[in-house]
Amino acid sequence: EADIYQTPRYLVIGTGKKITLECSQTMGHDKMYWYQQDPGMELHLIHYSYGVNSTEKGDLSSESTVSRIRTEHFPLTLESARPSHTSQYLCASSEPTGATDTQYFGPGTRLTVL
Amino acid sequence: AQSVTQPDIHITVSEGASLELRCNYSYGATPYLFWYVQSPGQGLQLLLKYFSGDTLVQGIKGFEAEFKRSQSSFNLRKPSVHWSDAAEYFCAVGARPGNTPLVFGKGTRLSVIA
Protein backbone atom coordinates (compact mmCIF):
# COMPACT_ATOMS: atom_id res chain seq x y z
CA GLU A 1 0.00 0.00 0.00
CA ALA A 2 1.13 3.52 -0.76
CA ASP A 3 1.18 6.27 1.84
CA ILE A 4 -0.67 9.28 0.50
CA TYR A 5 -1.41 12.30 2.60
CA GLN A 6 -3.89 15.06 2.01
CA THR A 7 -4.22 18.27 3.96
CA PRO A 8 -6.40 19.74 5.15
CA ARG A 9 -8.97 16.97 5.67
CA TYR A 10 -11.76 19.53 6.04
CA LEU A 11 -11.86 23.14 4.87
CA VAL A 12 -14.63 25.71 5.13
CA ILE A 13 -13.87 28.93 3.33
CA GLY A 14 -15.60 32.00 1.97
CA THR A 15 -16.28 32.81 -1.64
CA GLY A 16 -13.42 34.43 -3.52
CA LYS A 17 -10.62 33.03 -1.40
CA LYS A 18 -7.59 31.34 -2.93
CA ILE A 19 -7.00 27.84 -1.62
CA THR A 20 -4.44 25.12 -2.13
CA LEU A 21 -5.16 21.50 -1.35
CA GLU A 22 -2.03 19.56 -0.54
CA CYS A 23 -1.25 16.02 -1.63
CA SER A 24 1.96 14.16 -1.03
CA GLN A 25 3.13 10.58 -1.31
CA THR A 26 6.21 8.88 0.04
CA MET A 27 6.46 5.95 -2.38
CA GLY A 28 8.21 7.70 -5.24
CA HIS A 29 5.31 7.14 -7.62
CA ASP A 30 5.62 9.04 -10.89
CA LYS A 31 1.88 9.14 -11.61
CA MET A 32 -0.53 11.16 -9.52
CA TYR A 33 -4.20 12.11 -9.91
CA TRP A 34 -6.89 14.43 -8.58
CA TYR A 35 -10.54 13.43 -8.50
CA GLN A 36 -13.61 15.41 -7.56
CA GLN A 37 -16.46 13.55 -5.92
CA ASP A 38 -19.76 14.80 -4.60
CA PRO A 39 -21.08 12.80 -1.60
CA GLY A 40 -22.23 9.35 -2.63
CA MET A 41 -21.54 10.06 -6.26
CA GLU A 42 -19.10 8.92 -8.92
CA LEU A 43 -15.48 9.98 -9.24
CA HIS A 44 -14.52 12.60 -11.78
CA LEU A 45 -10.90 12.83 -12.88
CA ILE A 46 -9.91 16.52 -13.01
CA HIS A 47 -6.10 16.45 -13.27
CA TYR A 48 -3.28 13.97 -13.55
CA SER A 49 0.48 13.96 -13.85
CA TYR A 50 2.86 11.35 -15.15
CA GLY A 51 5.95 12.93 -13.69
CA VAL A 52 7.70 16.13 -12.70
CA ASN A 53 6.70 19.09 -14.87
CA SER A 54 3.95 17.00 -16.50
CA THR A 55 0.29 17.83 -15.93
CA GLU A 56 -2.84 16.97 -17.89
CA LYS A 57 -6.49 17.85 -17.61
CA GLY A 58 -8.88 15.06 -16.86
CA ASP A 59 -12.34 14.19 -18.10
CA LEU A 60 -14.16 16.82 -16.05
CA SER A 61 -13.48 20.46 -16.75
CA SER A 62 -12.28 22.17 -13.63
CA GLU A 63 -11.36 25.73 -12.72
CA SER A 64 -8.57 24.40 -10.54
CA THR A 65 -4.91 24.19 -11.50
CA VAL A 66 -2.15 21.82 -10.46
CA SER A 67 1.61 21.76 -10.44
CA ARG A 68 4.21 19.01 -10.18
CA ILE A 69 7.56 20.42 -9.22
CA ARG A 70 8.57 17.47 -7.04
CA THR A 71 7.76 13.81 -7.51
CA GLU A 72 6.18 13.47 -4.09
CA HIS A 73 4.03 16.59 -4.17
CA PHE A 74 0.95 17.38 -6.31
CA PRO A 75 -0.96 20.40 -4.99
CA LEU A 76 -4.29 21.60 -6.39
CA THR A 77 -5.14 25.32 -6.37
CA LEU A 78 -8.36 27.24 -6.71
CA GLU A 79 -7.64 30.90 -7.39
CA SER A 80 -11.11 32.08 -6.39
CA ALA A 81 -13.31 29.61 -4.58
CA ARG A 82 -17.04 29.51 -5.31
CA PRO A 83 -19.92 27.56 -3.74
CA SER A 84 -19.97 25.33 -6.85
CA HIS A 85 -16.52 24.08 -5.82
CA THR A 86 -17.98 22.51 -2.69
CA SER A 87 -17.09 18.84 -2.97
CA GLN A 88 -14.68 16.16 -1.85
CA TYR A 89 -11.30 16.11 -3.55
CA LEU A 90 -9.39 12.84 -3.68
CA CYS A 91 -5.73 12.51 -4.54
CA ALA A 92 -4.22 9.26 -5.78
CA SER A 93 -0.91 7.95 -6.98
CA SER A 94 -0.12 4.80 -8.85
CA GLU A 95 2.66 2.31 -9.30
CA PRO A 96 3.26 0.16 -12.33
CA THR A 97 2.10 -3.41 -11.73
CA GLY A 98 2.54 -5.57 -14.76
CA ALA A 99 1.53 -3.60 -17.82
CA THR A 100 -0.93 -1.30 -16.02
CA ASP A 101 -1.02 0.78 -12.85
CA THR A 102 -2.55 0.20 -9.46
CA GLN A 103 -3.91 3.39 -7.95
CA TYR A 104 -3.84 4.19 -4.25
CA PHE A 105 -5.91 6.95 -2.72
CA GLY A 106 -5.47 9.49 0.00
CA PRO A 107 -8.18 10.14 2.62
CA GLY A 108 -9.61 13.14 0.75
CA THR A 109 -10.26 16.81 1.49
CA ARG A 110 -13.83 17.87 2.04
CA LEU A 111 -14.18 21.46 0.84
CA THR A 112 -17.11 23.71 1.67
CA VAL A 113 -17.29 27.15 0.10
CA LEU A 114 -19.78 29.50 1.70
CA ALA B 1 -11.50 3.18 -24.92
CA GLN B 2 -12.54 1.17 -21.94
CA SER B 3 -15.72 1.65 -19.90
CA VAL B 4 -17.29 0.21 -16.77
CA THR B 5 -20.93 -0.27 -15.81
CA GLN B 6 -22.17 -1.01 -12.34
CA PRO B 7 -25.86 -1.75 -12.90
CA ASP B 8 -26.94 -1.47 -9.27
CA ILE B 9 -26.92 1.96 -7.68
CA HIS B 10 -27.95 0.76 -4.24
CA ILE B 11 -28.19 -2.70 -2.68
CA THR B 12 -29.47 -3.62 0.76
CA VAL B 13 -28.62 -6.95 2.36
CA SER B 14 -29.14 -8.46 5.76
CA GLU B 15 -26.18 -9.02 8.00
CA GLY B 16 -24.91 -12.56 7.50
CA ALA B 17 -26.39 -12.87 4.01
CA SER B 18 -24.31 -13.36 0.91
CA LEU B 19 -23.46 -10.48 -1.39
CA GLU B 20 -22.79 -10.06 -5.08
CA LEU B 21 -22.06 -6.69 -6.67
CA ARG B 22 -22.12 -6.57 -10.43
CA CYS B 23 -19.55 -5.01 -12.73
CA ASN B 24 -19.49 -5.13 -16.52
CA TYR B 25 -16.67 -3.74 -18.58
CA SER B 26 -16.07 -2.87 -22.19
CA TYR B 27 -12.57 -3.23 -23.57
CA GLY B 28 -11.20 -4.77 -26.72
CA ALA B 29 -8.40 -6.73 -25.10
CA THR B 30 -7.90 -8.50 -21.81
CA PRO B 31 -8.50 -5.85 -19.18
CA TYR B 32 -6.99 -5.17 -15.83
CA LEU B 33 -9.83 -5.05 -13.29
CA PHE B 34 -10.07 -3.61 -9.81
CA TRP B 35 -12.54 -3.31 -6.95
CA TYR B 36 -12.27 -0.47 -4.44
CA VAL B 37 -14.30 0.27 -1.31
CA GLN B 38 -15.01 3.71 0.12
CA SER B 39 -16.35 4.29 3.61
CA PRO B 40 -18.21 7.56 4.20
CA GLY B 41 -15.91 10.56 4.17
CA GLN B 42 -12.87 8.48 3.30
CA GLY B 43 -10.69 7.75 0.30
CA LEU B 44 -10.86 4.57 -1.74
CA GLN B 45 -9.23 1.38 -0.52
CA LEU B 46 -8.13 -1.34 -2.90
CA LEU B 47 -10.02 -4.59 -2.26
CA LEU B 48 -8.60 -6.75 -5.03
CA LYS B 49 -7.36 -6.75 -8.60
CA TYR B 50 -7.22 -9.08 -11.57
CA PHE B 51 -4.40 -9.01 -14.07
CA SER B 52 -4.13 -12.54 -15.43
CA GLY B 53 -4.13 -16.18 -14.41
CA ASP B 54 -6.73 -17.60 -12.07
CA THR B 55 -10.05 -15.94 -12.81
CA LEU B 56 -11.14 -16.13 -9.18
CA VAL B 57 -9.33 -13.46 -7.19
CA GLN B 58 -9.19 -13.22 -3.43
CA GLY B 59 -9.02 -9.87 -1.73
CA ILE B 60 -9.02 -8.29 1.69
CA LYS B 61 -11.89 -8.35 4.18
CA GLY B 62 -13.12 -11.73 2.88
CA PHE B 63 -14.08 -10.47 -0.60
CA GLU B 64 -13.52 -12.30 -3.84
CA ALA B 65 -14.25 -11.53 -7.48
CA GLU B 66 -14.53 -13.65 -10.57
CA PHE B 67 -13.47 -12.57 -14.04
CA LYS B 68 -15.73 -13.95 -16.76
CA ARG B 69 -14.49 -13.04 -20.19
CA SER B 70 -17.55 -14.43 -21.98
CA GLN B 71 -19.81 -12.14 -19.96
CA SER B 72 -17.42 -9.17 -19.74
CA SER B 73 -18.00 -9.22 -16.02
CA PHE B 74 -16.01 -8.95 -12.82
CA ASN B 75 -18.53 -9.42 -10.03
CA LEU B 76 -17.59 -8.96 -6.39
CA ARG B 77 -18.80 -11.49 -3.82
CA LYS B 78 -18.76 -12.10 -0.12
CA PRO B 79 -20.34 -15.16 1.51
CA SER B 80 -21.44 -13.44 4.73
CA VAL B 81 -21.80 -9.68 5.02
CA HIS B 82 -20.93 -7.79 8.19
CA TRP B 83 -22.44 -4.46 9.21
CA SER B 84 -19.02 -2.87 8.73
CA ASP B 85 -19.17 -3.71 5.01
CA ALA B 86 -21.70 -0.93 4.47
CA ALA B 87 -19.93 1.41 2.07
CA GLU B 88 -19.64 2.49 -1.55
CA TYR B 89 -18.00 0.02 -3.92
CA PHE B 90 -16.31 1.00 -7.16
CA CYS B 91 -15.24 -1.23 -10.01
CA ALA B 92 -12.46 0.02 -12.30
CA VAL B 93 -10.78 -1.09 -15.48
CA GLY B 94 -7.27 -0.33 -16.61
CA ALA B 95 -5.93 -0.55 -20.12
CA ARG B 96 -2.68 -1.76 -21.52
CA PRO B 97 -0.04 -0.43 -21.79
CA GLY B 98 -0.99 1.46 -18.66
CA ASN B 99 -0.49 5.00 -19.83
CA THR B 100 -4.06 6.11 -19.17
CA PRO B 101 -5.78 6.51 -15.81
CA LEU B 102 -8.15 3.87 -14.54
CA VAL B 103 -11.77 4.18 -15.62
CA PHE B 104 -14.17 3.88 -12.69
CA GLY B 105 -17.78 2.82 -12.57
CA LYS B 106 -20.34 5.03 -10.89
CA GLY B 107 -20.34 2.92 -7.77
CA THR B 108 -22.79 0.75 -5.84
CA ARG B 109 -23.85 1.76 -2.38
CA LEU B 110 -24.22 -1.18 0.00
CA SER B 111 -26.48 -0.93 3.02
CA VAL B 112 -26.50 -3.67 5.66
CA ILE B 113 -29.51 -4.22 7.88
CA ALA B 114 -29.73 -6.23 11.06
Interface residues (C-beta under 8 A of the other chain):
Chain A: E1 I4 Q6 Y33 G40 M41 E42 L43 L45 Y48 Y50 G58 Q88 L90 A92 S94 P96 T97 G98 A99 T100 D101 T102 Q103 Y104 F105 G106 P107 G108 R110
Chain B: Y32 F34 Y36 G41 Q42 G43 L44 Q45 L46 K49 F51 S52 E88 F90 A92 G94 A95 R96 P97 G98 N99 P101 L102 F104 G105 K106 G107 R109
